[in-house]
Amino acid sequence: MNALRYTPPGELEMTWLIGRRAAVEALQDRLSLLMGGSFAVVLPIVLVVVVIRQAGSSADAVGDLLAFYLLIVGLVPTISAVGIAAGQFAGEKERGILTPLLASPASNMAIFGGKVLGAIMPPLLYAVVGECVYLACLALVLGPAELQLLPVWLSLTMVGLVPAVACFAASVASLVSSRVRTFTAAQQIAGLVLMPLWGVVVALAAKLPEWGPLGMMAALGALVLLDVAVTTVAATTWRREEVLAQR
């Protein structure tokens, strides 16, 4: 009888396994769960109240505002991806649970990509809840007909920016975390580095209505390519030996 042979997971499967484990651990943190849930429920309701006050404005202005709030509602919960990503390397090293993963046959790309994936999945879950609450509140308070004021292309671009920005923030935070000694240092440095990002995103979102559908898709595509580039460069320049040698 032929002996059973072990087939190691492929690159994508290993990335998914690492990401799923990181996401489950993040969802088990009660403080993060409470904050993420609060942002996903309370913020959309507050923004709908603001929209009601703007109801006297022109239809185009209200439509653009409704679409802009789609970005805000989705983006605020994803800020927690920075904290989750900051703990993926430095935090796990402090707790002594990173070494077994580094000793596994998983490639640097699978490990790094999995850590980034695990950092963005919980915040994106909160973002989806927030978007649903926001749209439901609009339909309930303003009426379903008011949802027709949402510009289609602008709304799709705003929603698409949420995971793209979250991935970029998580990639940068993971890059920082993989090169410092402590979780606190990783969180502080990543926060300072990414602080200008939020201002750039808001400024970009304010200009998008002037760019038309092609310009919106081009901006979103450029950000996705930037995400891929940052994650790839971070993974290929990261050395496991450096992480293990840190004291």
TIKERO-81273 format. One record per residue (C-alpha): residue in one letter; x, y negated, z negated; residue number from 1. Coordinates in steps of 0.001 Angstrom, whole numbers, always signed. Layout:
REM TIKERO-81273
  aa        u        v        w    i
   a        X        Y        Z  NUM
...
This chain:
REM TIKERO-81273
  aa        u        v        w    i
   m       +0       +0       +0    1
   n    +1374    -3386     +931    2
   a    +2369    -5628    -1954    3
   l     +332    -8741    -2432    4
   r    +2094   -11831    -1154    5
   y    +1670   -15266    -2654    6
   t    +1078   -18008     -146    7
   p    +1808   -21453    -1613    8
   p     -722   -24215     -929    9
   g     -130   -26358    +2119   10
   e     +788   -30033    +1988   11
   l    -2771   -31352    +2108   12
   e    -4084   -28746     -327   13
   m    -1303   -29497    -2801   14
   t    -2013   -33218    -2507   15
   w    -5687   -32582    -3219   16
   l    -4947   -30343    -6230   17
   i    -2649   -32940    -7783   18
   g    -5124   -35730    -7068   19
   r    -8076   -33806    -8476   20
   r    -6218   -33040   -11702   21
   a    -5251   -36698   -12138   22
   a    -8810   -37857   -11415   23
   v   -10351   -35421   -13922   24
   e    -7958   -36601   -16627   25
   a    -8822   -40235   -15898   26
   l   -12558   -39522   -16054   27
   q   -12109   -37894   -19465   28
   d   -10782   -41141   -20928   29
   r   -13754   -42609   -22812   30
   l   -12517   -46202   -22779   31
   s   -11961   -46185   -19005   32
   l   -15322   -44487   -18500   33
   l   -17087   -47102   -20618   34
   m   -15406   -50049   -18910   35
   g   -15878   -48646   -15422   36
   g   -19534   -47874   -16081   37
   s   -20137   -51316   -17553   38
   f   -18619   -53084   -14560   39
   a   -20616   -50884   -12194   40
   v   -23948   -51739   -13845   41
   v   -23684   -55160   -15495   42
   l   -21765   -57058   -12794   43
   p   -24205   -56311    -9930   44
   i   -27149   -57489   -12033   45
   v   -25369   -60753   -12874   46
   l   -24516   -61368    -9226   47
   v   -28114   -60765    -8133   48
   v   -29185   -63493   -10568   49
   v   -26650   -65803    -8904   50
   v   -28045   -64895    -5471   51
   i   -31545   -65847    -6621   52
   r   -30274   -69308    -7484   53
   q   -28865   -69591    -3961   54
   a   -32147   -68525    -2344   55
   g   -32859   -72073    -1213   56
   s   -29788   -72123    +1030   57
   s   -29828   -71289    +4738   58
   a   -30315   -67661    +5790   59
   d   -26778   -67445    +7207   60
   a   -25226   -68803    +4026   61
   v   -27215   -66420    +1836   62
   g   -26366   -63481    +4116   63
   d   -22644   -64213    +3955   64
   l   -22895   -64557     +176   65
   l   -24709   -61230     -132   66
   a   -21982   -59543    +1912   67
   f   -19199   -61236      -80   68
   y   -20700   -59902    -3298   69
   l   -20530   -56403    -1821   70
   l   -16754   -56823    -1950   71
   i   -16732   -58238    -5474   72
   v   -19034   -55521    -6849   73
   g   -16838   -52804    -5375   74
   l   -13492   -54423    -6060   75
   v   -13788   -55236    -9768   76
   p   -14142   -51586   -10922   77
   t   -11177   -50554    -8750   78
   i    -8809   -52793   -10731   79
   s    -8614   -49896   -13188   80
   a    -6744   -47934   -10493   81
   v    -3659   -49954   -11430   82
   g    -3753   -48729   -15027   83
   i    -4408   -45131   -13980   84
   a    -1592   -45190   -11420   85
   a     +787   -46791   -13915   86
   g     +386   -43755   -16149   87
   q     +867   -41163   -13428   88
   f    +4660   -41054   -13634   89
   a    +5896   -43149   -16562   90
   g    +2981   -42216   -18807   91
   e    +3243   -38491   -18081   92
   k    +7003   -38607   -18587   93
   e    +6487   -40194   -22005   94
   r    +4105   -37381   -22915   95
   g    +6475   -34739   -21584   96
   i    +4071   -33259   -19021   97
   l    +5672   -34495   -15803   98
   t    +8629   -32077   -15664   99
   p    +6625   -28938   -14689  100
   l    +5171   -30756   -11685  101
   l    +8612   -31967   -10597  102
   a    +9915   -28405   -10851  103
   s    +7123   -27104    -8605  104
   p    +7575   -26503    -4862  105
   a    +5317   -29488    -4088  106
   s    +6978   -32028    -1810  107
   n    +7593   -35620    -2788  108
   m    +4864   -36716     -367  109
   a    +2335   -34297    -1878  110
   i    +3171   -35390    -5426  111
   f    +3129   -39098    -4682  112
   g     +101   -38917    -2411  113
   g    -1757   -36817    -4983  114
   k    -1000   -39295    -7747  115
   v    -2309   -42179    -5632  116
   l    -5409   -40177    -4685  117
   g    -6086   -39306    -8322  118
   a    -5731   -42948    -9321  119
   i    -8300   -44258    -6839  120
   m   -11001   -41573    -6983  121
   p   -12519   -42518   -10388  122
   p   -12553   -46290    -9664  123
   l   -14098   -45653    -6243  124
   l   -16800   -43597    -7940  125
   y   -17585   -46588   -10154  126
   a   -17504   -48811    -7062  127
   v   -20090   -46628    -5289  128
   v   -22351   -46803    -8340  129
   g   -21910   -50582    -8449  130
   e   -22785   -51009    -4762  131
   c   -25917   -48871    -5180  132
   v   -27020   -50836    -8254  133
   y   -26381   -54111    -6429  134
   l   -28433   -53160    -3368  135
   a   -31200   -51675    -5508  136
   c   -31426   -54876    -7570  137
   l   -31559   -56993    -4415  138
   a   -34376   -54866    -3010  139
   l   -36239   -54946    -6317  140
   v   -35884   -58645    -7103  141
   l   -35777   -60267    -3665  142
   g   -37666   -57604    -1750  143
   p   -36460   -55075     +855  144
   a   -36892   -57622    +3636  145
   e   -34116   -59780    +2155  146
   l   -31605   -56988    +2785  147
   q   -31951   -57786    +6483  148
   l   -30033   -60980    +5753  149
   l   -26882   -58900    +5266  150
   p   -24652   -59313    +8362  151
   v   -23925   -55755    +9506  152
   w   -20293   -56100   +10586  153
   l   -19348   -58356    +7712  154
   s   -20995   -56018    +5198  155
   l   -19230   -52953    +6620  156
   t   -15899   -54760    +6512  157
   m   -16414   -55871    +2918  158
   v   -17259   -52316    +1851  159
   g   -14282   -50954    +3805  160
   l   -11920   -53378    +2094  161
   v   -12705   -51836    -1304  162
   p   -10943   -48458     -836  163
   a    -8209   -50054    +1274  164
   v    -7316   -52585    -1425  165
   a    -7644   -49964    -4176  166
   c    -5260   -47645    -2328  167
   f    -2702   -50418    -1838  168
   a    -2850   -51379    -5519  169
   a    -2550   -47748    -6641  170
   s     +400   -47145    -4283  171
   v    +2288   -50152    -5603  172
   a    +1502   -49256    -9229  173
   s    +2613   -45643    -8647  174
   l    +5815   -46899    -7033  175
   v    +6542   -49048   -10072  176
   s    +5573   -46264   -12477  177
   s    +7922   -43796   -10794  178
   r   +10866   -46114   -11362  179
   v   +10425   -47346   -14940  180
   r   +10655   -45590   -18293  181
   t    +7401   -46416   -20068  182
   f    +3709   -46736   -19290  183
   t    +3597   -50218   -20830  184
   a    +6400   -51448   -18590  185
   a    +4762   -49902   -15520  186
   q    +1407   -51528   -16293  187
   q    +2893   -54956   -16962  188
   i    +5157   -55018   -13926  189
   a    +2486   -53649   -11593  190
   g       -2   -56193   -12913  191
   l    +2380   -59080   -12250  192
   v    +3289   -57811    -8783  193
   l     -334   -57262    -7767  194
   m    -1791   -60417    -9294  195
   p    -1413   -62425    -6056  196
   l    -3127   -59600    -4139  197
   w    -6540   -60347    -5586  198
   g    -6294   -63997    -4558  199
   v    -5219   -63028    -1037  200
   v    -8117   -60580     -701  201
   v   -10682   -63159    -1832  202
   a    -9222   -65773     +540  203
   l    -9253   -63260    +3401  204
   a   -12839   -62278    +2664  205
   a   -13907   -65930    +2745  206
   k   -12460   -66297    +6268  207
   l   -13837   -63071    +7726  208
   p   -17213   -64524    +8879  209
   e   -15289   -66795   +11250  210
   w   -13339   -63949   +12886  211
   g   -16130   -61967   +14492  212
   p   -16489   -58155   +14548  213
   l   -13176   -57504   +16334  214
   g   -11254   -59727   +13953  215
   m   -12883   -58051   +10948  216
   m   -12033   -54559   +12184  217
   a    -8492   -55657   +13022  218
   a    -7976   -57034    +9502  219
   l    -9322   -53842    +7943  220
   g    -7210   -51661   +10241  221
   a    -4072   -53645    +9407  222
   l    -4658   -53127    +5700  223
   v    -5154   -49372    +6191  224
   l    -1876   -49176    +8115  225
   l     -203   -51109    +5307  226
   d    -1544   -48570    +2810  227
   v      -71   -45696    +4808  228
   a    +3267   -47489    +5177  229
   v    +3578   -48341    +1478  230
   t    +2676   -44827     +340  231
   t    +5032   -43210    +2871  232
   v    +7984   -45466    +2051  233
   a    +7403   -45067    -1695  234
   a    +7276   -41268    -1409  235
   t   +10310   -40936     +874  236
   t   +12498   -43242    -1219  237
   w   +11481   -41650    -4537  238
   r   +13908   -39157    -6055  239
   r   +12845   -36616    -8637  240
   e   +16332   -36569   -10119  241
   e   +16060   -40271   -10936  242
   v   +12811   -39702   -12805  243
   l   +14206   -36776   -14780  244
   a   +17386   -38708   -15588  245
   q   +15526   -41655   -17135  246
   r   +15763   -41806   -20933  247
